[in-house]
Amino acid sequence: MAESELITVPARRGKAVRLNKGQSIRVINTHGEQVVDTWAFVADDLYEFMSMEHWRPTVQRIIPEVGDGLVTNKRRPILTLTEDTSSGIHDTLMAACDSYRYGLLGCTEYHDNCTDNLIAAMRQIGLTPPEVPCPLNLFMNIPVLDGRRLEFSAPENKPGDYVTLRAEMDCIMAFSTCPQDILPINGKACIVTEVHFEITGPG
């Protein structure tokens, strides 16, 4: 994949890419209200991956900020958040949606979901994830109310807002444009849209 080439992650689908240590990836919320489930796996050991459960106690927060290092399930830095022009609201609590989730929401037929998108995206580059870790849900707005209740709210971003993540080791990045169209995760209109990303830095 050419450096600085703008890559589309189609609506309701996933995309995976290899990232070398020192390279950065800019994830662009093209239309402003699209959640992007984001994963990172260590390139030579897919059993080690970016882990929200291990990151939260490291920084004692639930939303990453510019300068934060994101860590693996072995507590090693894998990515650093270096830029964020969005509202700064992201989610680290929600598991990737799956067919079971949509069944609970009343779906009686197959519904696109982030779990299947991750698996399909990795297979496109010849890999199979050993599990589906809890993703970093970029641009997702999940307020914590009264310190104990969660609310599903629309993103608070402008079209073109982006975040940039720098690889601290060779890794596999994967993204899913969350297909949630029942709850207002992707805006009050519940419309799922494409996003884009580009890679910069040493090849």
C-alpha distance (Angstrom), angle and dihedral (degrees) to the residues before:
residue distance angle dihedral
M1 . . .
A2 3.79 . .
E3 3.79 117.9 .
S4 3.83 113.1 -104.4
E5 3.82 91.6 12.6
L6 3.79 109.1 143.4
I7 3.81 107.7 -123.0
T8 3.80 123.7 -161.9
V9 3.79 123.2 -138.8
P10 3.81 99.9 -160.9
A11 3.79 121.1 -132.3
R12 3.83 111.8 -82.7
R13 3.83 92.2 7.9
G14 3.81 141.8 93.9
K15 3.79 138.7 -125.3
A16 3.80 132.5 -165.9
V17 3.80 130.3 -163.9
R18 3.79 139.0 175.7
L19 3.80 115.7 -114.1
N20 3.79 124.2 -165.3
K21 3.79 122.9 -141.6
G22 3.80 107.9 -84.9
Q23 3.79 95.3 24.0
S24 3.79 119.9 116.8
I25 3.77 130.3 -146.7
R26 3.79 122.1 -153.4
V27 3.81 114.6 -154.2
I28 3.80 111.0 -157.3
N29 3.80 121.9 -157.6
T30 3.78 91.4 -147.7
H31 3.80 97.7 -172.8
G32 3.79 97.5 26.0
E33 3.80 104.1 -120.7
Q34 3.78 105.8 64.9
V35 3.79 122.7 115.5
V36 3.81 114.9 -141.9
D37 3.80 117.9 -157.6
T38 3.81 105.1 -146.9
W39 3.80 130.9 -162.5
A40 3.80 135.2 176.4
F41 3.82 125.0 -164.8
V42 3.81 126.1 -172.8
A43 3.80 104.7 -104.7
D44 3.79 97.7 -130.6
D45 3.82 97.2 36.2
L46 3.80 117.4 35.0
Y47 3.80 89.7 -173.9
E48 3.82 86.7 74.2
F49 3.79 112.2 68.4
M50 3.79 144.3 151.4
S51 3.79 106.6 -71.0
M52 3.79 125.3 -161.6
E53 3.82 90.3 -167.7
H54 3.80 90.1 59.2
W55 3.81 95.2 39.6
R56 3.82 97.5 54.7
P57 3.83 96.9 61.3
T58 3.81 89.6 43.0
V59 3.83 93.0 62.2
Q60 3.85 99.0 18.0
R61 3.81 91.8 -130.7
I62 3.79 135.7 98.9
I63 3.83 99.1 -142.6
P64 3.81 122.2 56.4
E65 3.80 120.6 -127.4
V66 3.80 133.0 -160.1
G67 3.79 108.5 -72.5
D68 3.79 95.1 29.7
G69 3.77 118.9 131.5
L70 3.80 114.9 -139.5
V71 3.79 114.0 -143.4
T72 3.78 139.0 -151.9
N73 3.78 130.5 -121.9
K74 3.81 84.3 -91.5
R75 3.83 88.3 55.0
R76 3.81 94.2 -114.1
P77 3.82 121.4 137.5
I78 3.80 111.1 -102.7
L79 3.84 103.1 161.3
T80 3.80 137.8 14.9
L81 3.80 122.7 -152.0
T82 3.81 102.3 -131.9
E83 3.83 103.7 165.5
D84 3.79 136.4 23.1
T85 3.80 122.6 172.9
S86 3.81 92.9 167.4
S87 3.79 128.7 92.2
G88 3.80 86.2 -78.6
I89 3.79 90.7 -120.3
H90 3.80 114.3 130.8
D91 3.81 133.5 149.3
T92 3.79 131.3 -120.5
L93 3.82 98.5 167.1
M94 3.80 107.0 67.4
A95 3.80 122.9 86.0
A96 3.79 117.2 -134.6
C97 3.80 111.8 -83.5
D98 3.80 116.0 -106.1
S99 3.78 140.2 175.9
Y100 3.80 90.9 -83.8
R101 3.80 90.8 56.4
Y102 3.79 92.3 52.9
G103 3.79 90.1 46.8
L104 3.80 88.4 57.4
L105 3.81 88.0 50.1
G106 3.81 90.8 56.6
C107 3.81 103.5 -94.2
T108 3.79 112.8 147.0
E109 3.82 95.7 -178.9
Y110 3.80 132.5 49.6
H111 3.79 115.1 -65.6
D112 3.81 123.6 -166.3
N113 3.80 109.6 -108.3
C114 3.79 141.5 -178.8
T115 3.81 94.8 -115.5
D116 3.80 92.3 59.6
N117 3.81 90.5 40.3
L118 3.81 90.9 57.5
I119 3.80 92.7 50.0
A120 3.82 92.7 46.4
A121 3.81 92.7 46.8
M122 3.79 93.0 51.0
R123 3.79 91.8 47.1
Q124 3.81 89.3 54.9
I125 3.81 88.1 66.7
G126 3.80 94.1 40.9
L127 3.81 99.6 -97.2
T128 3.80 137.2 113.8
P129 3.81 119.5 -152.9
P130 3.81 110.9 -130.4
E131 3.81 89.2 -140.8
V132 3.79 141.0 -9.7
P133 3.81 107.1 -102.6
C134 3.79 121.7 -157.0
P135 3.81 102.2 -87.1
L136 3.76 132.7 -134.4
N137 3.79 98.0 -110.5
L138 3.79 102.8 -148.0
F139 3.83 115.4 -150.7
M140 3.83 92.4 4.0
N141 3.81 115.5 140.6
I142 3.82 113.7 -149.6
P143 3.82 108.5 157.6
V144 3.81 117.6 -158.8
L145 3.80 106.9 -135.7
D146 3.81 122.9 -156.0
G147 3.79 88.8 -8.8
R148 3.79 92.1 -75.1
R149 3.83 114.7 51.8
L150 3.80 128.9 73.3
E151 3.79 127.4 -143.9
F152 3.81 128.5 -162.5
S153 3.80 105.9 -134.8
A154 3.79 136.0 170.9
P155 3.83 118.7 -95.7
E156 3.81 117.2 -96.2
N157 3.79 100.6 -142.3
K158 3.80 139.6 118.9
P159 3.81 123.5 -126.1
G160 3.80 108.1 -87.3
D161 3.80 96.6 25.9
Y162 3.79 111.4 143.6
V163 3.78 146.4 -177.3
T164 3.80 125.4 -147.3
L165 3.79 122.8 -148.2
R166 3.82 123.6 -169.0
A167 3.81 119.9 -150.4
E168 3.80 113.7 -124.1
M169 3.82 90.8 -172.4
D170 3.79 136.3 12.1
C171 3.79 104.9 -73.1
I172 3.77 147.8 160.8
M173 3.80 113.7 -116.1
A174 3.79 120.3 -159.3
F175 3.80 130.6 -174.9
S176 3.79 136.3 -171.4
T177 3.79 125.7 -167.1
C178 3.79 94.2 -136.4
P179 3.84 108.7 -116.9
Q180 3.82 93.6 -151.7
D181 3.82 106.1 140.7
I182 3.80 100.2 153.2
L183 3.82 100.6 64.2
P184 3.85 121.4 41.9
I185 3.83 92.5 -104.6
N186 3.82 90.7 124.7
G187 3.80 96.3 38.2
K188 3.78 133.6 -60.2
A189 3.81 90.8 -76.5
C190 3.84 89.1 58.9
I191 3.81 92.3 -136.6
V192 3.80 118.4 153.3
T193 3.81 116.0 -145.0
E194 3.80 139.6 -179.2
V195 3.80 123.2 -96.4
H196 3.79 131.8 -162.9
F197 3.78 138.8 -139.7
E198 3.79 137.6 -171.0
I199 3.79 133.3 -163.5
T200 3.80 124.5 -136.6
G201 3.77 135.0 175.9
P202 3.82 136.1 49.8
G203 3.79 116.0 -9.6
